[in-house]
Amino acid sequence: MGLALITGASSGIGAEFARQLAARGYDLALSARRGDRLAALGEELAGRHGVKYETVVADLSAEQGIAAVEARLQQGDVDLLVNNAGFGIGKKFAHAELAGQQAMVNVHMVAPMRLMRAALPAMIERRRGGVINVASLAAFLTLPGNANYCATKAYLMRFSRAVDAEVRRKGVTVQALCPGFVVTEFHNEQERVRMDRRGPTFMWMPAAYVVGQSLAAHDRGKSLVVPGFGYKLVYWLAKTGLPDALIPLVMR
Ligand SMILES: NC(=O)c1ccc[n+]([C@@H]2O[C@H](COP(=O)([O-])OP(=O)(O)OC[C@H]3O[C@@H](n4cnc5c(N)ncnc54)[C@H](OP(=O)(O)O)[C@@H]3O)[C@@H](O)[C@H]2O)c1
């Protein structure tokens, strides 16, 4: 099948991409900061599916980390790049620690942009390959307490779609994956219980479902994926502008 490089492969959605891509026969280049987890996952998947794996331990909030993954991609042999690394902070911006906000810009915007720039030329030359960028449903929403998260994910979604339009005729596709809530390490158990009390039960999707939807859509060359019927409704509602109009009321 080729080689897939996945960022944020040490847990959650990224680890699930590794599992499903290995089951499809992809060799893996697994990246994140926690190298021990990457190696354990790589060993497990190599044993189960007979694929090869390598790890690229890198902090994508820092120049050195971005450059390390960029250098791996510049070897020109990656067929599928999954820009998945990401995190939330959940604090009102005016008093949030600036370092964390800057790190979010680097991980959600600078790193995917640079990694795509490193990966795409070889894919275009081969007229084969793809990128999956894990954005979020937050890309379409205005969520107080998550200003930078929404904004950086909106960038990633819009950037993906525009680059997709540029490269599609050259045999390469770029997908923006925009999930709602997924059960991963992103939200801890306490947060999930608290949010469950407030929201409908369709809210929590298993990572396996989200990744399955993404890869099925990748097979069909779709450039925007919002998994789950309930979240598709939220997406369409967001496009009307109504949720944004209600924010001043909610904040009062
Ligand atoms: N869970 C949700 O409800 C949800 C919904 C919509 C979108 N998303 C998006 O899905 C993506 C994956 O998140 P998840 O839900 O799977 O959460 P997760 O289980 O916390 O996984 C996040 C991954 O990102 C990596 N990461 C975080 N900061 C990094 C950094 N500075 N450098 C390199 N890697 C970093 C982590 O690896 P290390 O800590 O080992 O570096 C980890 O592998 C994120 O982009 C997130 O925004 C999640």
PDBQT file of the ligand as one rigid body, heavy atoms in Angstrom, charges set to zero:
ROOT
HETATM    1  N1  LIG A 301     -11.143  14.092  20.992  1.00  0.00    +0.000 N 
HETATM    2  C1  LIG A 301     -11.963  14.970  20.460  1.00  0.00    +0.000 C 
HETATM    3  O1  LIG A 301     -13.095  15.185  20.958  1.00  0.00    +0.000 OA
HETATM    4  C2  LIG A 301     -11.560  15.717  19.212  1.00  0.00    +0.000 A 
HETATM    5  C3  LIG A 301     -12.553  16.342  18.467  1.00  0.00    +0.000 A 
HETATM    6  C4  LIG A 301     -12.215  17.022  17.310  1.00  0.00    +0.000 A 
HETATM    7  C5  LIG A 301     -10.897  17.061  16.897  1.00  0.00    +0.000 A 
HETATM    8  N2  LIG A 301      -9.940  16.465  17.658  1.00  0.00    +0.000 N 
HETATM    9  C6  LIG A 301      -8.551  16.553  17.182  1.00  0.00    +0.000 C 
HETATM   10  O2  LIG A 301      -8.046  15.258  17.002  1.00  0.00    +0.000 OA
HETATM   11  C7  LIG A 301      -6.622  15.288  17.071  1.00  0.00    +0.000 C 
HETATM   12  C8  LIG A 301      -6.147  14.131  17.921  1.00  0.00    +0.000 C 
HETATM   13  O3  LIG A 301      -6.586  14.316  19.262  1.00  0.00    +0.000 OA
HETATM   14  P1  LIG A 301      -7.133  13.111  20.160  1.00  0.00    +0.000 P 
HETATM   15  O4  LIG A 301      -8.555  13.390  20.410  1.00  0.00    +0.000 OA
HETATM   16  O5  LIG A 301      -6.722  11.820  19.611  1.00  0.00    +0.000 OA
HETATM   17  O6  LIG A 301      -6.370  13.463  21.524  1.00  0.00    +0.000 OA
HETATM   18  P2  LIG A 301      -5.207  12.723  22.313  1.00  0.00    +0.000 P 
HETATM   19  O7  LIG A 301      -5.585  11.319  22.624  1.00  0.00    +0.000 OA
HETATM   20  O8  LIG A 301      -4.876  13.643  23.439  1.00  0.00    +0.000 OA
HETATM   21  O9  LIG A 301      -3.998  12.688  21.256  1.00  0.00    +0.000 OA
HETATM   22  C9  LIG A 301      -3.305  13.855  20.887  1.00  0.00    +0.000 C 
HETATM   23  C10 LIG A 301      -2.047  13.460  20.141  1.00  0.00    +0.000 C 
HETATM   24  O10 LIG A 301      -1.358  14.661  19.738  1.00  0.00    +0.000 OA
HETATM   25  C11 LIG A 301      -0.006  14.567  20.148  1.00  0.00    +0.000 C 
HETATM   26  N3  LIG A 301       0.523  15.906  20.472  1.00  0.00    +0.000 N 
HETATM   27  C12 LIG A 301      -0.011  16.830  21.299  1.00  0.00    +0.000 A 
HETATM   28  N4  LIG A 301       0.815  17.888  21.401  1.00  0.00    +0.000 NA
HETATM   29  C13 LIG A 301       1.896  17.606  20.620  1.00  0.00    +0.000 A 
HETATM   30  C14 LIG A 301       3.115  18.286  20.327  1.00  0.00    +0.000 A 
HETATM   31  N5  LIG A 301       3.418  19.477  20.903  1.00  0.00    +0.000 N 
HETATM   32  N6  LIG A 301       3.983  17.723  19.473  1.00  0.00    +0.000 NA
HETATM   33  C15 LIG A 301       3.733  16.518  18.921  1.00  0.00    +0.000 A 
HETATM   34  N7  LIG A 301       2.612  15.815  19.168  1.00  0.00    +0.000 NA
HETATM   35  C16 LIG A 301       1.706  16.356  20.018  1.00  0.00    +0.000 A 
HETATM   36  C17 LIG A 301      -0.015  13.660  21.392  1.00  0.00    +0.000 C 
HETATM   37  O11 LIG A 301       1.226  12.979  21.495  1.00  0.00    +0.000 OA
HETATM   38  P3  LIG A 301       2.372  13.253  22.605  1.00  0.00    +0.000 P 
HETATM   39  O12 LIG A 301       1.699  13.794  23.840  1.00  0.00    +0.000 OA
HETATM   40  O13 LIG A 301       3.020  11.914  22.793  1.00  0.00    +0.000 OA
HETATM   41  O14 LIG A 301       3.280  14.234  21.942  1.00  0.00    +0.000 OA
HETATM   42  C18 LIG A 301      -1.095  12.665  21.012  1.00  0.00    +0.000 C 
HETATM   43  O15 LIG A 301      -0.555  11.612  20.256  1.00  0.00    +0.000 OA
HETATM   44  C19 LIG A 301      -6.250  16.668  17.623  1.00  0.00    +0.000 C 
HETATM   45  O16 LIG A 301      -5.775  17.476  16.580  1.00  0.00    +0.000 OA
HETATM   46  C20 LIG A 301      -7.580  17.207  18.158  1.00  0.00    +0.000 C 
HETATM   47  O17 LIG A 301      -7.633  18.615  18.099  1.00  0.00    +0.000 OA
HETATM   48  C21 LIG A 301     -10.235  15.781  18.797  1.00  0.00    +0.000 A 
ENDROOT
TORSDOF 0
